[in-house]
């Protein structure tokens, strides 16, 4: 037990098919997303081989891991978890050559990804899954240069990965069903909530849903319907509270009372469709960008972004732990 009475997390040992013992993860690209992943893997008792060609990357990575570590300690560390299990490699091939799982976080350019995955595919052990954190690229294109494309998957986290459980798992045209199953099992074993996106679409699932909301938010600002601050308030103190507990369909179901979702669709299906038809399609003009930028600055006021991030992370941590403790909303 830890000092708050929780059982410690277990390090990853067995995959769903019982054949892969994950002990070492290679983190390729150690920017904001990669550093967050690295800290999370370390917290779950894994060895981490990190690599990034950017000057000063190792120092920035170690600083980021140290910054994330107190939050991860509050979550609860796996047995043996330690920042000392982080190794930085100048060579990509050295980093992936002994990895049981690879998490790529490189630039969002298809030409770059194709060459990167070709090199990783040539250097990594044949049973090692090669996963990309890409938020927009199709994994079918990424795997195009690989001799073993069946083990290439998309494992898209939600930022920041060390805090948010969601991971979207997507296979490409040549990805095997076994690779999908093993990837899903690995992420689940380290406390993530993986979902299998069954078809490649731009932006995957969560980002498309966000984009739909952003589109209308920008439209309302553009049309002078509401200020930036009021739109943020409308979401953060309205539907956002419910969405943090359960998703849109379950929320609709509960709003129907005893009749559930069937009752809602029977009575509100028409009005909802009318709202859809009235939604805006704004263009990201210079004037709109300026209006939103000024609105955010006004809403922010004298508060520091770092302070907002710290407050957000504390509340998210408490919410995630509360949801896990209840175990009634999964």
C-alpha positions as CSV (number, residue, x, y, z in Angstrom):
1,X,0.0,0.0,0.0
2,X,1.1,3.6,-0.6
3,X,0.7,6.4,1.9
4,X,-2.9,7.0,0.8
5,X,-3.9,3.3,1.1
6,X,-3.9,2.4,-2.6
7,X,-2.3,-0.7,-4.0
8,X,0.8,0.0,-6.1
9,X,0.6,-0.3,-9.8
10,X,2.0,-3.4,-11.4
11,X,4.6,-3.3,-14.1
12,X,3.6,-4.7,-17.5
13,X,4.4,-8.4,-17.8
14,X,2.1,-10.3,-20.1
15,X,0.3,-9.3,-23.3
16,X,-3.0,-10.7,-24.4
17,X,-1.5,-13.6,-26.3
18,X,0.9,-14.3,-23.4
19,X,3.9,-14.0,-25.7
20,X,5.3,-10.6,-25.2
21,X,6.9,-9.5,-21.9
22,X,7.2,-5.7,-22.2
23,X,10.0,-4.4,-20.1
24,X,11.6,-1.7,-22.3
25,X,9.9,1.0,-24.4
26,X,11.7,3.1,-27.0
27,X,10.4,6.7,-27.1
28,X,11.4,8.3,-30.4
29,X,11.1,12.1,-30.4
30,X,11.1,13.7,-27.0
31,X,9.2,16.9,-27.4
32,X,6.1,17.7,-25.3
33,X,4.3,14.5,-26.2
34,X,7.3,12.2,-26.2
35,X,8.5,13.5,-22.8
36,X,5.1,13.0,-21.4
37,X,5.0,9.4,-22.7
38,X,8.5,8.8,-21.3
39,X,7.5,9.9,-17.8
40,X,4.3,7.7,-18.0
41,X,6.2,4.6,-19.1
42,X,8.8,5.1,-16.3
43,X,6.0,5.5,-13.8
44,X,4.7,2.1,-14.8
45,X,8.0,0.4,-14.0
46,X,9.3,0.2,-17.5
47,X,12.8,0.9,-18.8
48,X,12.8,3.7,-21.4
49,X,15.2,4.2,-24.3
50,X,14.8,7.7,-25.6
51,X,16.2,9.4,-28.7
52,X,15.8,12.7,-30.4
53,X,18.3,14.4,-32.7
54,X,17.5,18.0,-31.5
55,X,20.3,19.8,-29.7
56,X,19.8,19.8,-26.0
57,X,17.0,17.2,-26.2
58,X,18.3,15.0,-23.4
59,X,18.4,17.9,-20.9
60,X,15.0,19.0,-21.9
61,X,13.6,15.5,-21.6
62,X,15.0,14.9,-18.1
63,X,13.7,18.3,-17.0
64,X,10.2,17.5,-18.3
65,X,10.2,14.0,-16.6
66,X,11.2,15.6,-13.3
67,X,8.4,18.2,-13.7
68,X,5.8,15.4,-14.4
69,X,7.1,13.0,-11.7
70,X,5.2,14.5,-8.6
71,X,1.9,14.2,-10.5
72,X,2.7,10.5,-11.3
73,X,3.7,9.9,-7.7
74,X,0.2,11.0,-6.7
75,X,-1.2,8.6,-9.2
76,X,0.8,5.8,-7.7
77,X,4.0,4.3,-9.1
78,X,4.5,0.8,-10.2
79,X,6.9,-1.4,-8.3
80,X,10.4,-0.5,-9.4
81,X,9.4,2.7,-11.1
82,X,12.3,5.2,-11.3
83,X,13.6,8.0,-13.4
84,X,16.9,6.3,-13.2
85,X,15.5,3.7,-15.7
86,X,15.7,6.4,-18.5
87,X,18.4,6.0,-21.0
88,X,19.1,8.6,-23.8
89,X,20.6,7.4,-27.1
90,X,22.1,9.5,-29.8
91,X,21.4,6.7,-32.3
92,X,17.8,5.8,-33.4
93,X,18.9,2.3,-34.2
94,X,20.5,1.8,-30.8
95,X,17.3,3.0,-29.0
96,X,14.9,0.6,-30.8
97,X,17.2,-2.4,-31.2
98,X,16.4,-3.8,-27.8
99,X,12.9,-2.4,-27.3
100,X,9.8,-4.5,-26.7
101,X,7.5,-1.6,-27.8
102,X,8.3,1.7,-29.7
103,X,6.3,4.9,-29.4
104,X,7.1,7.5,-32.1
105,X,6.5,11.2,-31.5
106,X,8.3,12.7,-34.5
107,X,7.3,15.5,-36.8
108,X,3.9,15.4,-38.5
109,X,5.3,15.0,-42.0
110,X,4.6,11.9,-44.1
111,X,7.9,11.8,-45.9
112,X,9.7,12.0,-42.5
113,X,7.5,9.3,-41.0
114,X,8.0,6.9,-43.9
115,X,11.8,7.1,-43.6
116,X,11.7,7.0,-39.8
117,X,9.6,3.9,-39.7
118,X,11.7,2.2,-42.4
119,X,14.7,2.7,-40.2
120,X,13.0,1.5,-37.1
121,X,11.5,-1.5,-38.9
122,X,15.0,-2.5,-40.0
123,X,16.5,-2.1,-36.5
124,X,13.8,-3.3,-34.1
125,X,13.3,-7.0,-33.1
126,X,10.8,-8.7,-35.3
127,X,8.1,-9.0,-32.6
128,X,8.3,-5.4,-31.5
129,X,5.3,-3.2,-32.1
130,X,6.0,0.1,-33.8
131,X,3.4,2.7,-32.8
132,X,3.0,6.3,-33.8
133,X,1.5,9.2,-31.8
134,X,0.6,11.0,-35.0
135,X,-2.5,13.1,-34.6
136,X,-3.3,13.5,-38.3
137,X,-1.4,11.1,-40.6
138,X,-2.8,7.9,-42.0
139,X,-0.8,4.9,-40.7
140,X,-1.2,3.2,-44.1
141,X,1.1,5.8,-45.6
142,X,3.5,5.6,-42.6
143,X,4.0,1.9,-43.0
144,X,4.6,2.1,-46.8
145,X,8.4,1.8,-46.6
146,X,8.5,-1.0,-44.0
147,X,9.5,-4.6,-44.7
148,X,7.2,-5.7,-41.8
149,X,4.2,-3.3,-42.1
150,X,2.0,-5.7,-40.2
151,X,3.5,-4.5,-36.9
152,X,3.0,-0.8,-37.5
153,X,0.1,0.8,-35.7
154,X,-1.1,4.2,-34.7
155,X,-1.3,4.8,-30.9
156,X,-2.6,8.3,-30.7
157,X,-2.6,9.7,-27.1
158,X,-4.6,12.6,-25.8
159,X,-2.5,15.4,-24.5
160,X,-0.9,15.2,-22.0
161,X,-0.2,11.4,-22.2
162,X,1.1,11.1,-18.7
163,X,-2.3,12.3,-17.4
164,X,-5.1,11.6,-19.9
165,X,-6.1,7.9,-20.3
166,X,-7.4,7.9,-23.9
167,X,-5.3,6.3,-26.6
168,X,-6.7,5.8,-30.2
169,X,-5.4,2.6,-31.8
170,X,-5.7,2.4,-35.6
171,X,-4.3,-0.1,-38.1
172,X,-3.3,0.6,-41.6
173,X,-4.0,-1.4,-44.7
174,X,-1.2,-3.9,-43.9
175,X,-1.5,-3.9,-40.1
176,X,-2.3,-7.4,-38.7
177,X,-5.2,-8.0,-36.3
178,X,-2.7,-9.5,-33.9
179,X,-0.7,-6.2,-33.8
180,X,-3.9,-4.3,-33.0
181,X,-4.8,-6.8,-30.2
182,X,-1.3,-6.6,-28.7
183,X,-1.2,-2.8,-28.8
184,X,-4.6,-2.5,-27.2
185,X,-3.6,-5.0,-24.5
186,X,-0.3,-3.2,-23.8
187,X,-1.9,0.2,-23.4
188,X,-4.7,-1.2,-21.2
189,X,-2.0,-3.0,-19.0
190,X,-0.4,0.4,-18.2
191,X,-3.6,2.0,-17.2
192,X,-4.7,3.6,-20.5
193,X,-8.2,3.5,-22.0
194,X,-7.5,2.4,-25.6
195,X,-10.2,2.5,-28.2
196,X,-10.0,0.8,-31.6
197,X,-10.7,3.2,-34.5
198,X,-11.9,0.8,-37.1
199,X,-11.3,3.0,-40.2
200,X,-8.7,5.6,-41.0
201,X,-10.2,9.1,-41.0
202,X,-8.5,12.5,-40.7
203,X,-8.0,13.5,-37.1
204,X,-9.2,10.1,-35.8
205,X,-12.1,10.3,-33.4
206,X,-11.4,12.6,-30.4
207,X,-9.8,15.4,-32.5
208,X,-12.7,15.3,-34.9
209,X,-15.2,15.7,-32.1
210,X,-13.1,18.6,-30.7
211,X,-12.9,20.2,-34.1
212,X,-16.7,20.2,-34.4
213,X,-17.0,22.1,-31.2
214,X,-14.2,24.5,-32.1
215,X,-15.9,25.2,-35.4
216,X,-19.1,26.4,-33.7
217,X,-17.1,28.3,-31.0
218,X,-15.2,30.2,-33.6
219,X,-18.4,30.9,-35.5
220,X,-20.2,32.3,-32.5
221,X,-17.2,34.6,-31.8
222,X,-17.1,35.7,-35.4
223,X,-20.8,36.5,-35.5
224,X,-20.7,38.4,-32.2
225,X,-23.0,36.0,-30.4
226,X,-20.8,35.7,-27.4
227,X,-17.3,36.6,-26.1
228,X,-14.5,34.1,-25.9
229,X,-14.8,34.1,-22.1
230,X,-18.6,33.4,-22.2
231,X,-18.1,30.5,-24.6
232,X,-15.5,29.0,-22.3
233,X,-17.8,29.4,-19.4
234,X,-20.7,27.8,-21.2
235,X,-18.7,24.7,-21.8
236,X,-16.6,24.5,-18.6
237,X,-19.6,25.1,-16.3
238,X,-22.3,23.4,-18.4
239,X,-22.0,20.4,-20.7
240,X,-18.2,20.0,-20.1
241,X,-19.0,18.9,-16.5
242,X,-21.2,16.1,-17.8
243,X,-18.8,15.2,-20.6
244,X,-16.1,14.7,-18.0
245,X,-18.2,12.0,-16.4
246,X,-19.6,10.2,-19.5
247,X,-19.8,10.6,-23.2
248,X,-22.4,12.3,-25.5
249,X,-24.6,9.3,-26.1
250,X,-24.9,8.2,-22.5
251,X,-25.6,11.8,-21.5
252,X,-28.4,11.9,-24.0
253,X,-29.7,8.6,-22.7
254,X,-29.9,10.0,-19.2
255,X,-31.6,13.1,-20.3
256,X,-34.5,11.0,-21.6
257,X,-35.5,9.9,-18.1
258,X,-37.2,6.5,-18.0
259,X,-37.6,6.6,-21.8
260,X,-33.9,6.9,-22.3
261,X,-32.3,7.6,-25.7
262,X,-35.3,6.4,-27.6
263,X,-37.5,9.1,-25.9
264,X,-34.9,11.8,-26.6
265,X,-34.6,11.0,-30.3
266,X,-38.3,10.8,-30.7
267,X,-38.9,14.3,-29.2
268,X,-35.7,16.2,-29.9
269,X,-34.4,14.5,-33.1
270,X,-36.1,17.1,-35.3
271,X,-34.9,20.1,-33.3
272,X,-31.3,18.7,-33.1
273,X,-31.3,18.4,-36.9
274,X,-32.5,22.0,-37.2
275,X,-29.6,23.1,-35.0
276,X,-27.2,21.1,-37.2
277,X,-28.4,23.0,-40.2
278,X,-27.9,26.3,-38.5
279,X,-24.3,25.6,-37.4
280,X,-21.7,27.9,-38.8
281,X,-18.8,27.3,-41.2
282,X,-16.3,30.0,-40.3
283,X,-13.1,30.7,-42.2
284,X,-9.9,31.3,-40.2
285,X,-9.4,34.8,-41.4
286,X,-6.9,37.2,-40.0
287,X,-9.7,39.2,-38.4
288,X,-11.2,36.1,-36.6
289,X,-7.7,35.0,-35.4
290,X,-7.2,38.5,-34.0
291,X,-10.6,38.6,-32.3
292,X,-10.0,35.2,-30.7
293,X,-6.5,36.0,-29.6
294,X,-7.6,39.3,-28.0
295,X,-10.5,37.4,-26.3
296,X,-8.2,34.8,-24.8
297,X,-5.8,37.5,-23.5
298,X,-8.8,39.3,-21.9
299,X,-10.0,36.1,-20.3
300,X,-6.5,35.2,-19.1
301,X,-5.9,38.6,-17.5
302,X,-3.0,38.6,-15.1
303,X,-3.0,34.8,-14.6
304,X,0.0,32.9,-15.8
305,X,-0.4,30.0,-18.3
306,X,1.8,27.8,-16.1
307,X,-0.5,28.4,-13.1
308,X,-3.5,27.5,-15.2
309,X,-1.8,24.3,-16.4
310,X,-0.9,23.3,-12.8
311,X,-4.5,23.9,-11.6
312,X,-5.9,22.0,-14.6
313,X,-3.6,19.0,-14.0
314,X,-4.5,18.9,-10.3
315,X,-8.2,18.9,-11.0
316,X,-7.8,16.3,-13.8
317,X,-5.8,14.0,-11.5
318,X,-8.5,14.2,-8.8
319,X,-11.2,13.6,-11.4
320,X,-9.5,10.6,-12.9
321,X,-8.8,9.1,-9.6
322,X,-12.4,9.7,-8.4
323,X,-13.8,8.0,-11.5
324,X,-11.4,5.0,-11.0
325,X,-12.4,4.7,-7.4
326,X,-16.1,4.6,-8.1
327,X,-15.7,2.1,-10.9
328,X,-19.4,2.6,-11.8
329,X,-19.1,4.6,-15.0
330,X,-17.0,2.4,-17.2
